[in-house]
Amino acid sequence: MSTAAALPQPGRTKAFLRLVMIEHSVFALPFAYIAALTAMYEWDRSVHWVRLLLVTVCMVGLRTFAMAVNRIIDREIDARNPRTARRELVTGAMSVRHAWTGALIALAVFLGAAALLNPLCLALAPVAVIPMVVYPYGKRFTNFPQAILGLAQAMGPIGGWLAISGTWSWDAVILGLAVGIWIGGFDLIYACQDVETDREIGVRSVPARFGIPAAIRGARACHAVTTGLFVWYGLATHAGAFFWLGLVIVAGAFVYEHRIVRPHDLSRLNRAFFSVNGFLGISLFVCALIDLIVRGLRF
């Protein structure tokens, strides 16, 4: 193969990373870390760096696979929506074949890391993969695709805990439900910007079926439930003062998010979706980490 023929490869790699929005791992990864570090604290109060690295590889690998498959399946819908018409599979910056190649590599990385963690993680890996593939089809057969997304995102904390303990934990399920309902709730908000296009091309969602005000109310209810589940998780794991400080920050972020996004004013939707939710996850992780260190977690 000539040098000239090899030159496009870096461009395809960059296009793939843009396609899967790799930077958005910040939304779910902090909660997998909270679960994993809490499991380490309960196990022997020591941070196991190799396991934590494998958790990171699992999370990024699975999320990358999910985003790539989502973009591949939705490429015709994306082409008909002015907001998404510049995505890489629509413009031709990334071919479907190369997108599938990247997706399958990411899936192999995920499965390989799961196998290195413990047999239970590998056995349950398909359970985590299924909702990732079903989600993009959800908007074709249900008005509640955000529920499928929430289920998919709930897998992160549960998997993070299983990666360390190798056993089932209901505490991790509580945290997973909190994360799933949180992400499903802010996806309700995000979907509001596509209402008119979705109705025109037949994409199904809560805002398209029930209207933007109903979607915003649904998101508020989701985030109230999320806050309650975070409280439950804190009580179940005997969290200390710093975790509760983090939860106060989370509650404040939710209030701010719903003050800047209103049914008749979506102008600050991107700030709510990207900035506030990214801040929320990182803030709770930092506070939970400090709390575990104060309680005796050793590095």
Residue pairs with C-beta under 8 A, 6 or more apart in sequence:
12 94
12 98
15 88
15 93
15 94
15 98
16 68
16 88
16 94
16 98
16 99
16 102
18 88
18 93
19 67
19 68
19 71
19 87
19 88
19 89
19 94
19 99
19 102
20 63
20 64
20 67
20 68
20 71
20 102
20 106
21 67
22 60
22 64
24 63
24 67
25 59
25 60
25 63
26 278
26 281
26 282
27 183
27 277
27 278
27 281
28 59
28 63
28 153
28 156
28 179
28 183
28 281
29 56
29 59
29 60
29 156
29 281
30 281
30 282
30 284
30 285
31 156
31 157
31 160
31 175
31 178
31 179
31 281
31 284
31 285
32 55
32 59
32 156
32 157
32 159
32 160
33 52
33 55
33 160
33 285
33 289
34 157
34 160
34 175
34 284
34 285
34 288
34 289
35 156
35 157
35 158
35 160
35 161
35 172
35 175
35 176
36 51
36 52
36 55
36 160
36 161
36 163
36 164
37 47
37 52
37 288
37 289
37 292
37 297
38 161
38 171
38 237
38 288
38 292
39 160
39 161
39 163
39 164
39 165
39 169
39 172
40 46
40 47
40 48
40 51
40 52
40 164
40 297
41 292
41 295
41 296
41 297
42 165
42 237
43 164
43 165
45 296
45 297
45 298
46 297
46 298
46 299
47 297
47 298
47 299
48 164
51 117
51 163
51 164
54 113
54 116
54 117
54 163
55 117
55 159
55 160
55 163
55 164
57 109
57 110
57 113
58 110
58 113
58 114
58 117
58 121
58 159
58 163
59 156
59 159
59 160
61 106
61 107
61 109
61 110
61 113
62 106
62 107
62 110
62 128
62 129
62 132
62 155
64 102
64 103
64 106
65 103
65 104
65 106
65 107
65 110
65 129
65 132
66 132
66 133
66 135
66 152
68 99
68 100
68 102
68 103
68 106
69 103
69 132
69 133
69 136
70 132
70 135
70 136
71 78
71 87
71 88
71 89
71 99
72 89
72 96
72 99
72 100
72 103
73 136
73 137
74 84
74 136
75 87
75 89
75 90
75 96
77 84
77 139
77 201
77 203
78 84
78 85
78 87
78 89
78 90
79 85
79 90
80 197
80 201
81 194
81 197
81 201
82 197
83 193
83 194
83 197
84 90
85 91
88 94
88 99
89 95
89 96
89 99
107 129
110 125
110 129
111 122
111 125
114 121
114 122
114 125
114 163
115 121
115 122
117 162
117 163
118 162
118 163
118 166
119 166
120 162
120 166
120 167
121 159
121 162
121 163
121 166
124 159
124 162
127 155
128 152
128 155
128 159
131 148
131 151
131 152
131 155
132 152
134 148
135 145
135 148
135 149
135 152
138 144
138 145
138 147
138 148
138 149
138 204
139 145
139 198
139 203
139 204
139 205
140 203
140 204
141 204
142 148
142 204
143 204
143 205
143 206
143 208
143 209
143 210
144 206
145 204
145 205
146 184
146 185
146 187
146 188
146 191
146 205
146 206
147 184
149 183
149 184
149 187
150 180
150 181
150 183
150 184
150 187
151 180
152 180
153 179
153 180
153 183
153 184
154 176
154 177
154 179
154 180
155 176
156 176
156 179
157 172
157 175
157 176
157 179
158 169
158 172
158 173
158 175
158 176
160 172
161 169
161 171
161 172
161 175
162 168
162 169
162 172
170 236
171 233
171 236
171 237
174 229
174 232
174 233
174 236
175 229
175 230
175 233
177 229
178 226
178 229
178 230
178 233
179 226
181 222
181 223
181 225
181 226
181 229
182 222
182 223
182 226
182 280
184 222
185 218
185 219
185 220
185 221
185 222
185 223
185 226
186 219
186 223
186 257
186 272
186 273
186 277
188 206
188 207
188 215
188 216
188 218
188 219
188 222
189 215
189 216
189 219
189 257
189 261
189 269
189 272
189 273
190 269
190 273
191 198
191 205
191 206
191 207
191 208
191 215
192 207
192 212
192 215
192 216
192 266
192 269
193 266
193 269
194 203
194 205
194 207
194 208
195 205
195 207
195 208
195 211
195 212
197 203
198 204
198 205
198 207
198 208
199 208
205 215
206 214
206 215
206 218
207 214
207 215
212 263
212 264
212 266
213 263
216 258
216 261
216 262
216 263
219 258
220 258
223 254
223 257
223 258
226 254
227 247
227 250
227 251
227 254
230 247
230 250
230 284
231 247
233 239
234 243
234 244
234 247
239 288
239 291
240 291
240 294
240 295
241 291
241 294
242 287
242 288
242 290
242 291
242 294
243 287
243 288
243 291
245 287
246 283
246 284
246 286
246 287
246 288
246 291
247 284
247 287
249 280
249 283
249 284
249 287
250 280
250 283
250 284
253 276
253 279
253 280
253 283
254 280
256 276
257 272
257 276
257 277
260 268
260 271
260 272
260 276
261 268
261 269
261 272
293 299
